[in-house]
């Protein structure tokens, strides 16, 4: 049974001492142990972490932990994913690995609502954006058109982007 909407936040709490594979498998145990393990391995491969299946989350970088969180959410077969500032707590060199996975999901047709400061990512991936500044909507419209208007205006960018892909 698909979950309608699943949320991935910035640096979600992982399953402590459990190996990454076990943590992702627990999400779908309703399938049975063998099938849950097979599905978890496929999802870890999808986010580029199949080789880390036996590792504990504490041994992973922040970007890798975020990709595990994405795999766990995908295991529930959502129709929409909400990404809430998933890169905000990451070192700059780790942001790209998470955004690459999210772009791949968008390319595959996953519907996503993304709250982010990564404006270039939103412009590349989203179909529609809502730009907020201190909780107020300051821009809304097609991603590419809105992003160009803000960058060309010379004004400081709004604090947050809410981007909808697909």
LOLO-940377 format. One record per residue: residue in one letter; chain; y negated, z, x negated of N, C-alpha, C, O in turn. Coordinates in nm, 3 decimals. Example, Ala and Ser with C-alpha at 12.3 -4.5 7.8 and 13.67 -1.06 7.14 Angstrom:
LOLO-940377
A / A / 0.569 / 0.780 / -1.319 / 0.450 / 0.780 / -1.230 / 0.330 / 0.780 / -1.320 / 0.332 / 0.846 / -1.424 $
S / A / 0.225 / 0.708 / -1.285 / 0.106 / 0.714 / -1.367 / -0.003 / 0.787 / -1.290 / -0.114 / 0.804 / -1.341 $
//
This chain:
LOLO-940377
X / A / 0.118 / 0.000 / -0.084 / 0.000 / 0.000 / 0.000 / -0.124 / 0.000 / -0.088 / -0.139 / 0.086 / -0.175 $
X / A / -0.212 / -0.093 / -0.068 / -0.333 / -0.103 / -0.148 / -0.435 / 0.002 / -0.106 / -0.450 / 0.034 / 0.012 $
X / A / -0.504 / 0.054 / -0.204 / -0.616 / 0.145 / -0.178 / -0.738 / 0.058 / -0.159 / -0.756 / -0.039 / -0.233 $
X / A / -0.824 / 0.089 / -0.061 / -0.938 / 0.001 / -0.039 / -1.039 / 0.004 / -0.153 / -1.077 / -0.102 / -0.203 $
X / A / -1.083 / 0.122 / -0.196 / -1.184 / 0.132 / -0.302 / -1.143 / 0.241 / -0.399 / -1.107 / 0.351 / -0.357 $
X / A / -1.147 / 0.212 / -0.527 / -1.120 / 0.312 / -0.630 / -1.237 / 0.319 / -0.725 / -1.301 / 0.219 / -0.754 $
X / A / -1.265 / 0.440 / -0.773 / -1.381 / 0.465 / -0.858 / -1.338 / 0.495 / -1.001 / -1.244 / 0.572 / -1.024 $
X / A / -1.406 / 0.434 / -1.096 / -1.388 / 0.464 / -1.237 / -1.524 / 0.514 / -1.287 / -1.624 / 0.444 / -1.276 $
X / A / -1.525 / 0.635 / -1.340 / -1.650 / 0.697 / -1.386 / -1.656 / 0.695 / -1.538 / -1.563 / 0.650 / -1.605 $
X / A / -1.768 / 0.745 / -1.591 / -1.779 / 0.751 / -1.736 / -1.690 / 0.862 / -1.789 / -1.700 / 0.978 / -1.748 $
X / A / -1.603 / 0.825 / -1.879 / -1.506 / 0.913 / -1.944 / -1.439 / 1.010 / -1.848 / -1.461 / 1.131 / -1.852 $
X / A / -1.357 / 0.953 / -1.763 / -1.279 / 1.032 / -1.669 / -1.181 / 1.121 / -1.742 / -1.136 / 1.090 / -1.853 $
X / A / -1.149 / 1.232 / -1.680 / -1.050 / 1.322 / -1.736 / -0.912 / 1.254 / -1.729 / -0.873 / 1.201 / -1.626 $
X / A / -0.842 / 1.256 / -1.840 / -0.710 / 1.194 / -1.847 / -0.602 / 1.301 / -1.829 / -0.633 / 1.419 / -1.810 $
X / A / -0.478 / 1.261 / -1.834 / -0.366 / 1.352 / -1.815 / -0.330 / 1.425 / -1.944 / -0.221 / 1.406 / -1.998 $
X / A / -0.421 / 1.507 / -1.995 / -0.402 / 1.595 / -2.109 / -0.298 / 1.559 / -2.213 / -0.320 / 1.470 / -2.294 $
X / A / -0.185 / 1.627 / -2.210 / -0.082 / 1.613 / -2.312 / 0.017 / 1.500 / -2.284 / 0.104 / 1.473 / -2.367 $
X / A / 0.005 / 1.435 / -2.170 / 0.097 / 1.327 / -2.137 / 0.062 / 1.200 / -2.212 / -0.056 / 1.173 / -2.238 $
X / A / 0.162 / 1.123 / -2.247 / 0.138 / 0.993 / -2.308 / 0.066 / 0.904 / -2.207 / 0.079 / 0.922 / -2.086 $
X / A / -0.010 / 0.809 / -2.258 / -0.087 / 0.717 / -2.174 / 0.003 / 0.650 / -2.070 / -0.034 / 0.643 / -1.953 $
X / A / 0.119 / 0.602 / -2.111 / 0.211 / 0.535 / -2.019 / 0.248 / 0.627 / -1.903 / 0.250 / 0.585 / -1.788 $
X / A / 0.278 / 0.752 / -1.935 / 0.317 / 0.848 / -1.831 / 0.200 / 0.872 / -1.735 / 0.220 / 0.877 / -1.613 $
X / A / 0.080 / 0.886 / -1.788 / -0.037 / 0.907 / -1.704 / -0.062 / 0.793 / -1.607 / -0.096 / 0.817 / -1.491 $
X / A / -0.046 / 0.670 / -1.653 / -0.064 / 0.554 / -1.565 / 0.053 / 0.546 / -1.466 / 0.032 / 0.512 / -1.350 $
X / A / 0.174 / 0.576 / -1.512 / 0.293 / 0.571 / -1.425 / 0.283 / 0.670 / -1.310 / 0.325 / 0.639 / -1.199 $
X / A / 0.227 / 0.788 / -1.336 / 0.215 / 0.889 / -1.231 / 0.134 / 0.839 / -1.113 / 0.155 / 0.882 / -0.999 $
X / A / 0.043 / 0.748 / -1.138 / -0.042 / 0.694 / -1.033 / 0.040 / 0.618 / -0.929 / 0.000 / 0.611 / -0.813 $
X / A / 0.152 / 0.561 / -0.970 / 0.230 / 0.475 / -0.879 / 0.376 / 0.520 / -0.867 / 0.464 / 0.436 / -0.849 $
X / A / 0.402 / 0.649 / -0.878 / 0.540 / 0.696 / -0.869 / 0.605 / 0.666 / -0.734 / 0.728 / 0.669 / -0.723 $
X / A / 0.526 / 0.638 / -0.634 / 0.583 / 0.603 / -0.504 / 0.673 / 0.480 / -0.515 / 0.755 / 0.454 / -0.427 $
X / A / 0.657 / 0.404 / -0.624 / 0.739 / 0.285 / -0.647 / 0.877 / 0.318 / -0.702 / 0.966 / 0.233 / -0.700 $
X / A / 0.896 / 0.439 / -0.751 / 1.017 / 0.474 / -0.823 / 0.987 / 0.471 / -0.971 / 0.901 / 0.396 / -1.016 $
X / A / 1.057 / 0.552 / -1.047 / 1.027 / 0.571 / -1.188 / 1.031 / 0.442 / -1.270 / 0.937 / 0.413 / -1.344 $
X / A / 1.138 / 0.365 / -1.258 / 1.153 / 0.244 / -1.339 / 1.045 / 0.141 / -1.306 / 0.984 / 0.082 / -1.395 $
X / A / 1.021 / 0.120 / -1.177 / 0.921 / 0.022 / -1.137 / 0.780 / 0.069 / -1.175 / 0.696 / -0.011 / -1.215 $
X / A / 0.755 / 0.200 / -1.161 / 0.624 / 0.255 / -1.199 / 0.600 / 0.235 / -1.348 / 0.489 / 0.200 / -1.389 $
X / A / 0.702 / 0.257 / -1.429 / 0.690 / 0.240 / -1.574 / 0.662 / 0.093 / -1.609 / 0.576 / 0.064 / -1.691 $
X / A / 0.735 / 0.002 / -1.546 / 0.715 / -0.141 / -1.570 / 0.574 / -0.184 / -1.531 / 0.507 / -0.256 / -1.605 $
X / A / 0.530 / -0.137 / -1.415 / 0.394 / -0.172 / -1.370 / 0.290 / -0.113 / -1.464 / 0.192 / -0.180 / -1.498 $
X / A / 0.309 / 0.012 / -1.506 / 0.214 / 0.077 / -1.597 / 0.205 / 0.001 / -1.729 / 0.095 / -0.019 / -1.781 $
X / A / 0.318 / -0.043 / -1.783 / 0.317 / -0.121 / -1.907 / 0.240 / -0.252 / -1.890 / 0.165 / -0.292 / -1.979 $
X / A / 0.261 / -0.319 / -1.778 / 0.189 / -0.445 / -1.752 / 0.039 / -0.420 / -1.744 / -0.041 / -0.499 / -1.796 $
X / A / 0.000 / -0.311 / -1.678 / -0.143 / -0.281 / -1.664 / -0.204 / -0.240 / -1.797 / -0.318 / -0.276 / -1.827 $
X / A / -0.130 / -0.164 / -1.877 / -0.180 / -0.129 / -2.010 / -0.197 / -0.255 / -2.094 / -0.293 / -0.266 / -2.171 $
X / A / -0.106 / -0.349 / -2.080 / -0.119 / -0.477 / -2.150 / -0.243 / -0.552 / -2.100 / -0.315 / -0.613 / -2.179 $
X / A / -0.266 / -0.548 / -1.970 / -0.381 / -0.617 / -1.911 / -0.513 / -0.565 / -1.967 / -0.609 / -0.642 / -1.981 $
X / A / -0.520 / -0.435 / -1.998 / -0.644 / -0.378 / -2.053 / -0.639 / -0.369 / -2.206 / -0.724 / -0.307 / -2.268 $
X / A / -0.536 / -0.433 / -2.266 / -0.527 / -0.441 / -2.411 / -0.478 / -0.316 / -2.480 / -0.513 / -0.291 / -2.595 $
X / A / -0.396 / -0.235 / -2.411 / -0.352 / -0.109 / -2.470 / -0.201 / -0.087 / -2.464 / -0.155 / 0.027 / -2.473 $
X / A / -0.123 / -0.193 / -2.449 / 0.022 / -0.176 / -2.443 / 0.076 / -0.106 / -2.567 / 0.171 / -0.028 / -2.558 $
X / A / 0.015 / -0.133 / -2.682 / 0.063 / -0.072 / -2.807 / 0.030 / 0.077 / -2.815 / 0.079 / 0.146 / -2.905 $
X / A / -0.052 / 0.127 / -2.724 / -0.091 / 0.270 / -2.723 / -0.017 / 0.348 / -2.615 / -0.055 / 0.461 / -2.585 $
X / A / 0.087 / 0.291 / -2.556 / 0.156 / 0.353 / -2.443 / 0.210 / 0.492 / -2.474 / 0.212 / 0.577 / -2.385 $
X / A / 0.252 / 0.518 / -2.596 / 0.312 / 0.648 / -2.631 / 0.210 / 0.749 / -2.684 / 0.247 / 0.862 / -2.718 $
X / A / 0.085 / 0.710 / -2.691 / -0.021 / 0.795 / -2.748 / -0.081 / 0.884 / -2.639 / -0.088 / 0.844 / -2.523 $
X / A / -0.124 / 1.004 / -2.677 / -0.195 / 1.092 / -2.584 / -0.341 / 1.047 / -2.573 / -0.397 / 0.997 / -2.670 $
X / A / -0.403 / 1.064 / -2.456 / -0.542 / 1.021 / -2.438 / -0.639 / 1.080 / -2.541 / -0.734 / 1.012 / -2.581 $
X / A / -0.616 / 1.202 / -2.584 / -0.707 / 1.266 / -2.680 / -0.709 / 1.192 / -2.814 / -0.803 / 1.208 / -2.892 $
X / A / -0.607 / 1.112 / -2.842 / -0.599 / 1.038 / -2.967 / -0.667 / 0.900 / -2.958 / -0.670 / 0.826 / -3.056 $
X / A / -0.720 / 0.867 / -2.841 / -0.782 / 0.737 / -2.820 / -0.933 / 0.746 / -2.833 / -0.992 / 0.853 / -2.817 $
X / A / -0.995 / 0.634 / -2.863 / -1.142 / 0.627 / -2.864 / -1.192 / 0.636 / -2.719 / -1.114 / 0.623 / -2.625 $
X / A / -1.321 / 0.657 / -2.704 / -1.379 / 0.661 / -2.570 / -1.358 / 0.530 / -2.495 / -1.329 / 0.531 / -2.375 $
X / A / -1.373 / 0.418 / -2.564 / -1.353 / 0.288 / -2.500 / -1.209 / 0.269 / -2.456 / -1.182 / 0.215 / -2.348 $
X / A / -1.115 / 0.314 / -2.539 / -0.974 / 0.305 / -2.502 / -0.944 / 0.395 / -2.383 / -0.868 / 0.357 / -2.293 $
X / A / -1.002 / 0.515 / -2.380 / -0.982 / 0.605 / -2.267 / -1.034 / 0.542 / -2.138 / -0.973 / 0.556 / -2.032 $
X / A / -1.147 / 0.473 / -2.146 / -1.201 / 0.407 / -2.027 / -1.107 / 0.296 / -1.981 / -1.088 / 0.277 / -1.861 $
X / A / -1.050 / 0.224 / -2.075 / -0.957 / 0.117 / -2.036 / -0.830 / 0.175 / -1.973 / -0.773 / 0.113 / -1.883 $
X / A / -0.786 / 0.293 / -2.018 / -0.673 / 0.361 / -1.953 / -0.712 / 0.397 / -1.810 / -0.632 / 0.380 / -1.717 $
X / A / -0.834 / 0.448 / -1.791 / -0.881 / 0.483 / -1.656 / -0.882 / 0.359 / -1.566 / -0.849 / 0.368 / -1.448 $
X / A / -0.920 / 0.246 / -1.621 / -0.919 / 0.121 / -1.544 / -0.775 / 0.084 / -1.507 / -0.749 / 0.044 / -1.394 $
X / A / -0.683 / 0.097 / -1.601 / -0.541 / 0.069 / -1.573 / -0.489 / 0.160 / -1.463 / -0.417 / 0.115 / -1.373 $
X / A / -0.525 / 0.288 / -1.469 / -0.481 / 0.382 / -1.364 / -0.535 / 0.340 / -1.228 / -0.463 / 0.345 / -1.128 $
X / A / -0.661 / 0.299 / -1.223 / -0.719 / 0.255 / -1.096 / -0.650 / 0.128 / -1.047 / -0.620 / 0.115 / -0.928 $
X / A / -0.625 / 0.034 / -1.137 / -0.557 / -0.091 / -1.100 / -0.416 / -0.066 / -1.048 / -0.366 / -0.142 / -0.965 $
X / A / -0.353 / 0.039 / -1.096 / -0.217 / 0.072 / -1.052 / -0.210 / 0.098 / -0.902 / -0.105 / 0.082 / -0.840 $
X / A / -0.321 / 0.139 / -0.845 / -0.327 / 0.167 / -0.701 / -0.355 / 0.041 / -0.619 / -0.365 / 0.048 / -0.496 $
X / A / -0.367 / -0.073 / -0.686 / -0.387 / -0.202 / -0.620 / -0.510 / -0.202 / -0.528 / -0.498 / -0.232 / -0.409 $
X / A / -0.627 / -0.168 / -0.583 / -0.746 / -0.159 / -0.498 / -0.797 / -0.296 / -0.455 / -0.772 / -0.397 / -0.521 $
X / A / -0.869 / -0.298 / -0.345 / -0.935 / -0.421 / -0.302 / -1.077 / -0.428 / -0.359 / -1.132 / -0.536 / -0.376 $
X / A / -1.136 / -0.312 / -0.388 / -1.269 / -0.301 / -0.448 / -1.265 / -0.191 / -0.552 / -1.203 / -0.086 / -0.531 $
X / A / -1.330 / -0.214 / -0.666 / -1.341 / -0.109 / -0.768 / -1.488 / -0.074 / -0.786 / -1.573 / -0.162 / -0.796 $
X / A / -1.516 / 0.055 / -0.790 / -1.651 / 0.105 / -0.816 / -1.654 / 0.157 / -0.958 / -1.582 / 0.252 / -0.992 $
X / A / -1.737 / 0.096 / -1.042 / -1.753 / 0.139 / -1.181 / -1.887 / 0.211 / -1.191 / -1.993 / 0.148 / -1.177 $
X / A / -1.884 / 0.341 / -1.215 / -2.005 / 0.421 / -1.218 / -2.039 / 0.459 / -1.362 / -1.986 / 0.556 / -1.416 $
X / A / -2.128 / 0.382 / -1.422 / -2.176 / 0.409 / -1.559 / -2.060 / 0.427 / -1.657 / -2.060 / 0.520 / -1.738 $
X / A / -1.961 / 0.338 / -1.651 / -1.841 / 0.355 / -1.733 / -1.866 / 0.340 / -1.883 / -1.782 / 0.379 / -1.963 $
X / A / -1.980 / 0.284 / -1.921 / -2.007 / 0.269 / -2.064 / -2.115 / 0.364 / -2.116 / -2.145 / 0.363 / -2.235 $
X / A / -2.173 / 0.445 / -2.029 / -2.289 / 0.526 / -2.070 / -2.257 / 0.631 / -2.175 / -2.346 / 0.667 / -2.253 $
X / A / -2.135 / 0.682 / -2.180 / -2.101 / 0.786 / -2.277 / -2.032 / 0.730 / -2.402 / -1.984 / 0.805 / -2.486 $
X / A / -2.027 / 0.598 / -2.413 / -1.956 / 0.535 / -2.524 / -2.050 / 0.501 / -2.639 / -2.168 / 0.474 / -2.620 $
X / A / -1.994 / 0.505 / -2.759 / -2.067 / 0.457 / -2.876 / -2.091 / 0.307 / -2.856 / -2.006 / 0.238 / -2.799 $
X / A / -2.205 / 0.256 / -2.903 / -2.237 / 0.114 / -2.881 / -2.126 / 0.018 / -2.922 / -2.106 / -0.084 / -2.856 $
X / A / -2.055 / 0.048 / -3.029 / -1.950 / -0.044 / -3.075 / -1.828 / -0.046 / -2.983 / -1.743 / -0.134 / -2.996 $
X / A / -1.817 / 0.050 / -2.889 / -1.703 / 0.056 / -2.797 / -1.734 / -0.003 / -2.660 / -1.643 / -0.028 / -2.582 $
X / A / -1.860 / -0.025 / -2.631 / -1.901 / -0.075 / -2.500 / -1.838 / -0.211 / -2.471 / -1.789 / -0.234 / -2.360 $
X / A / -1.838 / -0.300 / -2.568 / -1.787 / -0.436 / -2.548 / -1.643 / -0.442 / -2.503 / -1.608 / -0.526 / -2.421 $
X / A / -1.558 / -0.352 / -2.556 / -1.417 / -0.359 / -2.518 / -1.397 / -0.325 / -2.370 / -1.308 / -0.381 / -2.306 $
X / A / -1.478 / -0.236 / -2.315 / -1.468 / -0.202 / -2.173 / -1.526 / -0.316 / -2.088 / -1.468 / -0.355 / -1.987 $
X / A / -1.640 / -0.369 / -2.129 / -1.703 / -0.477 / -2.054 / -1.616 / -0.603 / -2.054 / -1.616 / -0.677 / -1.956 $
X / A / -1.543 / -0.627 / -2.162 / -1.453 / -0.742 / -2.168 / -1.345 / -0.731 / -2.061 / -1.313 / -0.829 / -1.993 $
X / A / -1.288 / -0.612 / -2.045 / -1.186 / -0.590 / -1.942 / -1.247 / -0.610 / -1.803 / -1.186 / -0.673 / -1.717 $
X / A / -1.366 / -0.556 / -1.782 / -1.431 / -0.571 / -1.651 / -1.463 / -0.717 / -1.622 / -1.447 / -0.762 / -1.508 $
X / A / -1.507 / -0.792 / -1.721 / -1.535 / -0.936 / -1.703 / -1.408 / -1.010 / -1.665 / -1.409 / -1.095 / -1.577 $
X / A / -1.298 / -0.977 / -1.733 / -1.170 / -1.041 / -1.702 / -1.130 / -1.012 / -1.556 / -1.083 / -1.101 / -1.486 $
X / A / -1.149 / -0.888 / -1.512 / -1.118 / -0.853 / -1.373 / -1.203 / -0.935 / -1.276 / -1.153 / -0.985 / -1.175 $
X / A / -1.332 / -0.948 / -1.306 / -1.421 / -1.028 / -1.221 / -1.375 / -1.173 / -1.218 / -1.373 / -1.236 / -1.112 $
X / A / -1.337 / -1.227 / -1.334 / -1.290 / -1.365 / -1.341 / -1.163 / -1.386 / -1.259 / -1.137 / -1.495 / -1.208 $
X / A / -1.082 / -1.279 / -1.247 / -0.958 / -1.286 / -1.170 / -0.981 / -1.263 / -1.021 / -0.887 / -1.269 / -0.941 $
X / A / -1.107 / -1.236 / -0.983 / -1.139 / -1.221 / -0.842 / -1.149 / -1.079 / -0.791 / -1.162 / -1.059 / -0.670 $
X / A / -1.145 / -0.979 / -0.878 / -1.158 / -0.841 / -0.834 / -1.300 / -0.817 / -0.783 / -1.397 / -0.849 / -0.852 $
X / A / -1.312 / -0.762 / -0.666 / -1.443 / -0.725 / -0.613 / -1.483 / -0.593 / -0.676 / -1.406 / -0.496 / -0.674 $
X / A / -1.603 / -0.588 / -0.733 / -1.648 / -0.469 / -0.804 / -1.791 / -0.435 / -0.765 / -1.874 / -0.523 / -0.742 $
X / A / -1.817 / -0.307 / -0.758 / -1.952 / -0.255 / -0.748 / -1.975 / -0.180 / -0.878 / -1.904 / -0.084 / -0.908 $
X / A / -2.074 / -0.223 / -0.955 / -2.093 / -0.171 / -1.091 / -2.231 / -0.108 / -1.102 / -2.333 / -0.174 / -1.078 $
X / A / -2.235 / 0.019 / -1.137 / -2.360 / 0.087 / -1.168 / -2.368 / 0.090 / -1.320 / -2.280 / 0.148 / -1.385 $
X / A / -2.472 / 0.029 / -1.377 / -2.476 / 0.014 / -1.523 / -2.618 / 0.000 / -1.576 / -2.711 / -0.036 / -1.503 $
X / A / -2.633 / 0.029 / -1.703 / -2.756 / -0.001 / -1.776 / -2.740 / -0.132 / -1.854 / -2.835 / -0.180 / -1.915 $
X / A / -2.621 / -0.188 / -1.854 / -2.590 / -0.310 / -1.929 / -2.636 / -0.432 / -1.850 / -2.556 / -0.500 / -1.786 $
X / A / -2.766 / -0.459 / -1.855 / -2.824 / -0.564 / -1.772 / -2.770 / -0.703 / -1.805 / -2.749 / -0.783 / -1.714 $
X / A / -2.747 / -0.733 / -1.932 / -2.694 / -0.866 / -1.967 / -2.555 / -0.884 / -1.908 / -2.521 / -0.993 / -1.862 $
X / A / -2.474 / -0.779 / -1.910 / -2.340 / -0.786 / -1.851 / -2.352 / -0.814 / -1.701 / -2.284 / -0.901 / -1.648 $
X / A / -2.438 / -0.740 / -1.634 / -2.457 / -0.761 / -1.491 / -2.501 / -0.903 / -1.459 / -2.455 / -0.962 / -1.362 $
X / A / -2.589 / -0.956 / -1.540 / -2.638 / -1.092 / -1.518 / -2.526 / -1.195 / -1.536 / -2.521 / -1.293 / -1.462 $
X / A / -2.437 / -1.173 / -1.633 / -2.328 / -1.268 / -1.661 / -2.218 / -1.261 / -1.556 / -2.159 / -1.364 / -1.522 $
X / A / -2.190 / -1.143 / -1.503 / -2.071 / -1.123 / -1.421 / -2.100 / -1.116 / -1.272 / -2.023 / -1.167 / -1.191 $
X / A / -2.211 / -1.054 / -1.235 / -2.237 / -1.027 / -1.093 / -2.286 / -1.150 / -1.018 / -2.343 / -1.243 / -1.075 $
X / A / -2.262 / -1.147 / -0.890 / -2.316 / -1.248 / -0.801 / -2.448 / -1.200 / -0.742 / -2.538 / -1.279 / -0.713 $
X / A / -2.459 / -1.071 / -0.725 / -2.577 / -1.011 / -0.662 / -2.608 / -0.880 / -0.731 / -2.516 / -0.806 / -0.769 $
X / A / -2.736 / -0.849 / -0.748 / -2.774 / -0.722 / -0.809 / -2.881 / -0.653 / -0.725 / -2.961 / -0.716 / -0.655 $
X / A / -2.879 / -0.522 / -0.736 / -2.985 / -0.438 / -0.681 / -3.032 / -0.355 / -0.799 / -2.952 / -0.286 / -0.862 $
X / A / -3.160 / -0.361 / -0.829 / -3.215 / -0.286 / -0.942 / -3.291 / -0.166 / -0.889 / -3.375 / -0.178 / -0.800 $
X / A / -3.260 / -0.049 / -0.947 / -3.321 / 0.075 / -0.903 / -3.407 / 0.133 / -1.013 / -3.376 / 0.120 / -1.131 $
X / A / -3.514 / 0.196 / -0.974 / -3.598 / 0.272 / -1.066 / -3.630 / 0.403 / -0.997 / -3.696 / 0.405 / -0.893 $
X / A / -3.583 / 0.513 / -1.054 / -3.601 / 0.645 / -0.996 / -3.556 / 0.650 / -0.850 / -3.622 / 0.710 / -0.766 $
X / A / -3.444 / 0.586 / -0.822 / -3.384 / 0.589 / -0.689 / -3.440 / 0.490 / -0.589 / -3.390 / 0.481 / -0.477 $
X / A / -3.541 / 0.416 / -0.626 / -3.601 / 0.318 / -0.534 / -3.560 / 0.176 / -0.575 / -3.554 / 0.145 / -0.694 $
X / A / -3.532 / 0.093 / -0.477 / -3.498 / -0.047 / -0.504 / -3.625 / -0.120 / -0.546 / -3.724 / -0.121 / -0.474 $
X / A / -3.620 / -0.182 / -0.666 / -3.735 / -0.257 / -0.715 / -3.708 / -0.407 / -0.724 / -3.801 / -0.486 / -0.727 $
X / A / -3.583 / -0.446 / -0.727 / -3.543 / -0.587 / -0.730 / -3.410 / -0.600 / -0.657 / -3.327 / -0.509 / -0.662 $
X / A / -3.391 / -0.712 / -0.591 / -3.264 / -0.738 / -0.525 / -3.248 / -0.888 / -0.511 / -3.343 / -0.959 / -0.476 $
X / A / -3.128 / -0.937 / -0.538 / -3.104 / -1.079 / -0.521 / -2.993 / -1.131 / -0.609 / -2.916 / -1.052 / -0.665 $
X / A / -2.983 / -1.263 / -0.622 / -2.880 / -1.322 / -0.708 / -2.895 / -1.272 / -0.851 / -3.007 / -1.259 / -0.901 $
X / A / -2.787 / -1.244 / -0.916 / -2.789 / -1.181 / -1.049 / -2.870 / -1.261 / -1.150 / -2.962 / -1.207 / -1.212 $
X / A / -2.840 / -1.386 / -1.167 / -2.906 / -1.464 / -1.272 / -3.056 / -1.476 / -1.247 / -3.135 / -1.464 / -1.341 $
X / A / -3.096 / -1.500 / -1.125 / -3.239 / -1.514 / -1.094 / -3.313 / -1.383 / -1.117 / -3.421 / -1.383 / -1.176 $
X / A / -3.257 / -1.272 / -1.072 / -3.322 / -1.143 / -1.086 / -3.333 / -1.104 / -1.232 / -3.438 / -1.056 / -1.276 $
X / A / -3.228 / -1.122 / -1.309 / -3.230 / -1.083 / -1.449 / -3.336 / -1.157 / -1.527 / -3.405 / -1.097 / -1.609 $
X / A / -3.349 / -1.287 / -1.503 / -3.450 / -1.367 / -1.574 / -3.590 / -1.322 / -1.535 / -3.678 / -1.312 / -1.621 $
X / A / -3.613 / -1.295 / -1.407 / -3.748 / -1.255 / -1.365 / -3.790 / -1.126 / -1.435 / -3.904 / -1.115 / -1.480 $
X / A / -3.699 / -1.031 / -1.444 / -3.735 / -0.904 / -1.506 / -3.757 / -0.922 / -1.655 / -3.854 / -0.869 / -1.708 $
X / A / -3.669 / -0.998 / -1.724 / -3.687 / -1.013 / -1.868 / -3.814 / -1.090 / -1.901 / -3.879 / -1.059 / -2.001 $
X / A / -3.852 / -1.187 / -1.822 / -3.970 / -1.266 / -1.850 / -4.099 / -1.194 / -1.813 / -4.207 / -1.230 / -1.862 $
X / A / -4.090 / -1.093 / -1.727 / -4.212 / -1.025 / -1.682 / -4.275 / -0.941 / -1.792 / -4.395 / -0.917 / -1.791 $
X / A / -4.193 / -0.897 / -1.888 / -4.244 / -0.812 / -1.994 / -4.251 / -0.666 / -1.954 / -4.280 / -0.580 / -2.037 $
X / A / -4.224 / -0.636 / -1.827 / -4.224 / -0.497 / -1.783 / -4.099 / -0.427 / -1.832 / -3.997 / -0.492 / -1.855 $
X / A / -4.104 / -0.294 / -1.850 / -3.982 / -0.224 / -1.888 / -3.878 / -0.241 / -1.777 / -3.913 / -0.241 / -1.659 $
X / A / -3.753 / -0.256 / -1.814 / -3.650 / -0.276 / -1.712 / -3.631 / -0.150 / -1.628 / -3.651 / -0.039 / -1.677 $
X / A / -3.592 / -0.167 / -1.503 / -3.558 / -0.051 / -1.421 / -3.445 / 0.028 / -1.486 / -3.371 / -0.025 / -1.569 $
X / A / -3.432 / 0.151 / -1.449 / -3.335 / 0.240 / -1.513 / -3.191 / 0.203 / -1.483 / -3.106 / 0.218 / -1.571 $
X / A / -3.160 / 0.156 / -1.364 / -3.020 / 0.132 / -1.331 / -3.005 / -0.001 / -1.259 / -3.095 / -0.046 / -1.187 $
X / A / -2.893 / -0.061 / -1.280 / -2.855 / -0.184 / -1.210 / -2.734 / -0.152 / -1.126 / -2.642 / -0.085 / -1.173 $
X / A / -2.731 / -0.198 / -1.007 / -2.610 / -0.194 / -0.926 / -2.573 / -0.340 / -0.907 / -2.644 / -0.415 / -0.840 $
X / A / -2.463 / -0.380 / -0.964 / -2.423 / -0.520 / -0.962 / -2.296 / -0.536 / -0.881 / -2.203 / -0.456 / -0.894 $
X / A / -2.290 / -0.637 / -0.800 / -2.170 / -0.664 / -0.721 / -2.109 / -0.794 / -0.768 / -2.172 / -0.900 / -0.762 $
X / A / -1.986 / -0.786 / -0.813 / -1.913 / -0.905 / -0.857 / -1.815 / -0.944 / -0.748 / -1.741 / -0.860 / -0.698 $
X / A / -1.814 / -1.069 / -0.713 / -1.726 / -1.127 / -0.610 / -1.761 / -1.074 / -0.476 / -1.698 / -1.111 / -0.377 $
//
